[in-house]
Amino acid sequence: MAPTLELDGLNELHAALIEERQIIVASVRKLRETRRQKGSFVLGDGSEAGLRFVAVQQQIDVVEAVIATLTGSQA
């Protein structure tokens, strides 16, 4: 079993990454809504956040895999 401190740190990192993913989604949603209200919405607005979203999701997957390995569970 992994030391509790290491596992606690990984759980905090996981929570922070989940929060970052939610922030990305909220930012894109707000950008699109603002542009719709102004009449300047263009298909693809916010798409540049897609790469950032994918990177954060990959980090989440890695952290979940490490936590699963350390706790001996299957994710």
N, C-alpha and C positions, 0 to 999 in steps of 0.2 A: 504494500500500500504506500502511496506517495505521501510525503510529509504534508501535514495539514496546511501549512503555510503556502506551499507550492500549489496545492489544489485550490486553496482560497484565492490565490493570485490569478490562477487560470479562470476561475469562475467570475472574478471581477473583470478580467479581460474580455471574457465571453459576453458579459452583460454590457460592457462599453461598446463592443462591436455591434451588438444587436441595436443599441441606442443609436449608433452612427448610421446604421442601415435605415432606421426609422426617420432620422433627420434628413437623409438624402431623399427619401420618398416624400416627406412633407415639403421639402424645398422645391422639388419638381412640381408637386401639386400646387403649391402657392404661386410659383412662377407662371404655370399654365393658366391658373384662374385669373391672376392679375392681367396677363396678356389678353385673355378672352374679354375681360371687362373693358379693357382699353381698345379692343378691336384690333390688336396687333398680333394675335396668336397665329403662329405658323406651324404646320405639321412638323413635328420633330423638336419642338421647343423642349428643352431639358434633356435632350438625348445625350449630351456630353456627360451627364451624370451617370449614364449607363456603365461606362468603364469603371468609374469609382464604385458603383454599386456591386459590380461583379467582383472587384478586388476585395471589397469588404466581405462579401459572401464567401469567397474562397478562404479568407482568414478565419471566418466563423467555422467553416467546415474543418479546417486544420485544428483549431482549438478544441472543437467538439471531439475530434478523433483522439487528440492527446488526452483529454479528460477521460474519455472512454477507456483508453489503454491504461491510464493510471489507476482507474477505479476498477478495472477488470470487467467492465460491462460492455455490452454490444449496443452501439448507437444506431 
